[in-house]
Every structure is written in C-alpha cells, then in structure tokens.
Amino acid sequence: VEYLMKPIEKKDLDAAFNRIESFVNRKIKNLLIIEDSENSRKAMKILIGNGDVNCLEAGSGKEALEMYEKNQVDCIILDIGLPDMSGFDLIHELEKTKEHHLPPIIVYTGKELTREENNELRKYAETIIIKGVKSQERLLNETALFLHRTISNLPKSKQLIISSLYNKEELFNSKKILLVDDDMRNVFALSKILSDRGMEIIKAENGKYALEMLEEHADIELVLMDIMMPEMDGYEAMKRIRTQLKYRNLPVIALTAKAMKDDKQKCINAGANDYITKPIDVERLLSLMRVWLSK
C-alpha cells in the first residue's frame, strides 16, 4: 500500500508510482524473516520460499537492521522476542532507516499479547499471527497476499496448504454477522458474498441501529463496522459496544475508507479487534473473519 500526505508534489507522486511499478515488475520479491531461532527460520524458508521469493534471515535486531539497510525488502516476518531488543523497538528503528514507509509486517509470535501490546503492534503490523493450530497455513497465505504471489503458480504442495484454509468454509456456516454500513451498494454486495458462504447477515444502517440489533440478536458472532455514518458513526458505536461487559469478547472488524496509521489506531482505540480499508479486498476480509471467528 502506498499513501502520500496532501498537498502532494509531482515528484513525490512520481516516486510513489515508480516504487509500485518496481514492485510489480520485479519477478523475485525479498522477504525478511526476523526470528532468533535458527530452526524456526529454516522452517519458514521451507514453507514460504520458492523461485519467486528470496528469503533473507536475521537472528537479532542488529542483523535485521543491517539486512533492511542493504536490501529492498518487500515484506517482513517478525518474532517480537529477540535477544538484543524488543520487536517494538526494532520496528521503531526500522522506521527511521529509509525515507519511504515500512513494507507490510507480519508479526509471528508464540507470545500471548496483552491488549496494550496488540494495540501498539497494530500501528505498524498488517497481520498478527499467534503460533499454534493453522498458524503455518495462515503465514503462507498472508505472505502470498503481501508479496502478490499467484496461488496457481505455487508448487502443488503449497497450493494444498493454502486451500486447506479456504476449504474450511464450515467455519462460516450459519454464523450470524452484523453488517453496519449506510451505503446500500456496499451492504448488498458484501451481504451476497457472505451469505453465499453460509453466513446469516443482520444489517444496520448506522451505529444507533447496530446497538439495537445487538440487543435483538444476542447470538451475533462478529460485527463488520463502517466508520463514516450519519447519526452515530462507527467510532462511537464501537466505544458503546465495549462499555458493555457482555460484548467484551465480541469480534469487531472496522471498515475504513482511510489507510493512514492514525485512522487505523483510532479504530483499535475505539474497540475494533481489526480493520480493513475500502475498497474491500474480499479474500483479505474472509481471512480476517476466519481468524476472529475461530478464536
């Protein structure tokens, strides 16, 4: 994802387009794996590596910074438990090293995160994966998305690993989802996609009606919350949802039109478990929903 701050100068716009063009045209993408365990790094290289991905390895924060400086890194896998610095400190150091913003970061850790740690990481990380059941499948799937790999071009064994995630559609069967959005075109399109996968969709056109729907349907299992709505916006609705103890563990995914860090963090602070930017990448949304519905 590229973004620029207004007012935009032509040279900045040209530079952004050049970076996008360079990424798309490069046949081999660079993946930086930052993990202190050599065995874990090897396992990830075997899992993800192929002719179209060059896996760079770093066993410490210092090594990671050196690798990042020397190479054009397209995606980062980060374990936050490093021997010489915390993952949080490393992200801040990486951010200082180059002019343009960080590549997608996938946090892949065995540590159970506190809400505060989760919120802090969400400022920078595109995805957080806790090591466990199906975590390797998710890791392969997420790196494929961020490195723009064509699944059909992967070796058959890796296609099967990813398809094992997507074939578990029974996870979606009969799940009751609250979709909150005032744009009826979005509601219609998203409702069809989700209902075709066996989900039952409850609709609300703003935050006020969303709260009413939650009271009427106590068995709602996940909320998709648009942000910019009349009468009560998504931020206020999420804050009110989180004030009620019974909704403390209800997954809420914010649907935001903006991709800026501050907007993402505002969603998390208001009570969202996750967020996705519009226009919505359906496979990305389904991937997020799988994660939160399986918790």
Buried (B, 14 or more C-beta within 10 A) or exposed (E): EEEEEEEEEEEEEEBBEEEEEEBEEEEEBBBBBBBBEEEBBBBBBEBBBBEBBBBBBBBBBBBBBEBBEEEEBBBBBBBBEBEEBEBBEBBEBBEEEEEEEBBBBBBBBEEEBEEEBBEBBBEBBBBBBBEEEBBBBBBBBBBBBBBEBEBEEBEEEBBEBBEEBBEEEEBBEEBBBBBBBBBEEBBEEBBEBBEEBEBBBBBBBBBBBBBEBBEEEEEBBBBBBBBBBEEBBBBBBBEBBBEEEEBEEBBBBBBBEBBEEEBBBBBBEBBBBBBBBBEBEEEBBBBBBBBBBEE
